[in-house]
Amino acid sequence: MASPGIKARFDRTLFVTRWLMAPMYLGLVAALGMLVVVFLHEIATYVPQALTMTAETAIIAVLTVIDLTFVANLLLIVIFSGYETFISKLDLGEGAERPAWIGVDFAGLKMKLIASIVAISAIDLLKRFMAISYDDERTGGIADPSLFWPAMIHLVFVLSGLLMALMDWLVSKSDHKGMT
């Protein structure tokens, strides 16, 4: 049996290892920087074409930058919430702006993540839908078959979100029953 001093040192050492995650969060910050570069590239590509582009092209361009923005928002949620959950609380000082979503509980974080993923998937699906060319002979005028798998994946994301929300609701109901 280990002495209390050895166990205490082991516990402290194990606790400090959470900082091994810090480089991963810095990597996510670098990924956010990459998204900013891609976003700026998309803007620089589409803005000069604004006076000559079709409405469909404009919609696809707007959906592309919205999609990049949603992915960036998702990254921020993962960076801040993950850092605060697994490494350390952010010490922002007195009077610093602190978004309400920082420090959300795990159930809230799951819902924000799945909602972001569903929104990103929906925008991607809409972009694909807008970009297809209808070939009435091939598809019967109904839809392009290349939309099938993206639509199915989106449906899986939506159902996953609904199931997570249902599970959280059931857990909250069972917690309330145990309290009464």
C-alpha positions in Angstrom: 0.0 0.0 0.0 1.4 3.4 -1.0 2.1 6.0 1.6 -0.2 9.0 1.7 2.7 11.3 0.5 3.3 9.2 -2.6 -0.4 9.1 -3.4 -0.7 12.9 -3.0 2.3 13.5 -5.3 0.8 11.0 -7.8 -2.6 12.8 -7.7 -0.9 16.2 -8.2 1.2 14.9 -11.1 -1.9 13.3 -12.7 -3.8 16.5 -12.2 -1.1 18.6 -13.9 -1.2 16.4 -17.0 -4.4 18.2 -18.1 -2.0 20.9 -19.4 -0.9 18.4 -22.1 -4.1 19.4 -23.8 -3.1 23.1 -24.1 -1.1 22.6 -27.3 -4.2 21.0 -28.9 -6.2 24.1 -28.1 -3.5 26.2 -29.6 -3.7 24.0 -32.7 -7.4 24.7 -32.8 -6.6 28.5 -32.6 -4.3 27.9 -35.6 -7.1 26.1 -37.4 -9.3 29.2 -36.7 -6.7 31.4 -38.3 -6.7 29.1 -41.3 -10.5 29.6 -41.5 -10.0 33.4 -41.4 -7.6 33.2 -44.3 -10.0 31.0 -46.3 -12.9 33.4 -45.4 -10.9 36.4 -46.6 -9.9 34.6 -49.8 -13.6 33.8 -50.5 -14.6 37.4 -49.9 -11.7 38.6 -52.1 -12.8 36.2 -54.8 -16.5 37.1 -54.8 -16.7 40.8 -54.1 -15.1 41.9 -57.4 -17.6 39.7 -59.2 -20.6 41.1 -57.4 -21.8 43.3 -60.2 -21.7 40.5 -62.8 -22.7 37.4 -60.8 -26.0 35.7 -61.1 -28.4 35.5 -58.1 -27.6 31.8 -57.7 -23.8 32.4 -57.6 -24.4 35.2 -55.1 -26.5 32.9 -52.9 -23.8 30.2 -53.0 -21.1 32.8 -52.2 -23.1 34.0 -49.2 -23.8 30.5 -48.0 -20.1 29.7 -48.3 -19.1 32.6 -46.0 -21.9 31.8 -43.6 -20.7 28.2 -43.5 -17.2 29.3 -42.8 -18.5 31.5 -40.0 -20.5 28.7 -38.4 -17.5 26.4 -38.5 -15.4 29.2 -36.9 -18.1 29.6 -34.2 -18.0 25.9 -33.6 -14.2 26.0 -33.2 -14.6 28.9 -30.6 -17.1 26.9 -28.6 -14.8 23.9 -28.6 -11.7 26.0 -27.7 -13.2 28.0 -24.9 -15.5 25.4 -23.4 -13.0 22.6 -23.7 -10.2 24.7 -22.1 -12.5 25.8 -19.2 -13.8 22.3 -18.7 -10.6 20.3 -18.9 -7.7 22.7 -18.2 -8.4 25.9 -16.3 -11.0 28.6 -16.0 -10.2 31.7 -18.1 -9.0 34.6 -15.9 -10.2 37.6 -17.8 -10.0 40.1 -15.1 -12.6 42.5 -13.7 -15.1 43.9 -16.2 -13.9 41.8 -19.1 -16.5 40.8 -21.6 -17.4 37.1 -21.0 -19.8 35.6 -23.4 -22.7 33.7 -21.7 -21.9 30.4 -23.5 -18.4 30.1 -21.9 -18.6 27.8 -18.9 -21.8 26.1 -20.0 -22.5 22.7 -18.5 -21.9 19.5 -20.5 -25.5 19.2 -21.6 -25.5 22.8 -22.8 -22.2 22.3 -24.6 -23.6 19.1 -26.4 -26.6 21.0 -27.5 -24.6 24.0 -28.8 -22.2 21.6 -30.7 -24.9 19.5 -32.3 -26.9 22.7 -33.2 -23.8 24.1 -34.9 -23.1 20.8 -36.7 -26.8 20.7 -37.9 -26.6 24.3 -39.1 -23.3 23.6 -41.0 -24.7 20.5 -42.5 -27.9 22.3 -43.6 -26.0 25.1 -45.2 -23.7 22.7 -47.1 -26.8 20.8 -48.3 -28.5 24.0 -49.4 -25.3 25.0 -51.3 -25.3 21.7 -53.0 -28.9 22.0 -53.9 -28.4 25.5 -55.3 -25.4 24.4 -57.3 -26.9 21.4 -59.1 -28.1 21.7 -62.6 -31.4 20.0 -63.2 -31.4 17.4 -65.9 -35.1 16.5 -66.4 -34.2 13.4 -68.5 -31.8 11.9 -65.9 -33.7 12.7 -62.7 -37.3 13.2 -63.9 -37.1 16.8 -62.6 -37.3 15.6 -59.0 -33.8 16.0 -57.7 -30.2 15.3 -58.4 -29.2 11.9 -57.0 -25.9 13.3 -55.7 -28.0 15.0 -53.0 -29.0 11.7 -51.5 -26.0 11.0 -49.2 -25.6 14.6 -48.0 -29.3 14.7 -47.2 -29.0 11.3 -45.3 -26.0 12.6 -43.3 -27.9 15.8 -42.5 -30.8 13.7 -41.3 -28.6 11.6 -39.1 -27.2 14.9 -37.5 -30.8 16.2 -36.9 -31.9 12.8 -35.4 -28.8 12.7 -33.2 -29.5 16.2 -32.0 -33.1 15.3 -31.2 -32.1 12.1 -29.4 -29.5 14.0 -27.3 -32.1 16.6 -26.4 -34.6 13.9 -25.5 -32.0 12.1 -23.3 -31.1 15.4 -21.5 -34.9 16.1 -21.0 -35.4 12.5 -19.6 -32.4 12.9 -17.3 -33.7 16.3 -16.1 -37.1 14.8 -15.4 -35.6 11.9 -13.5 -33.4 14.3 -11.5 -36.5 16.3 -10.5 -38.4 13.1 -9.5 -35.5 12.1 -7.2 -35.7 15.6 -5.5 -39.4 15.4 -4.7 
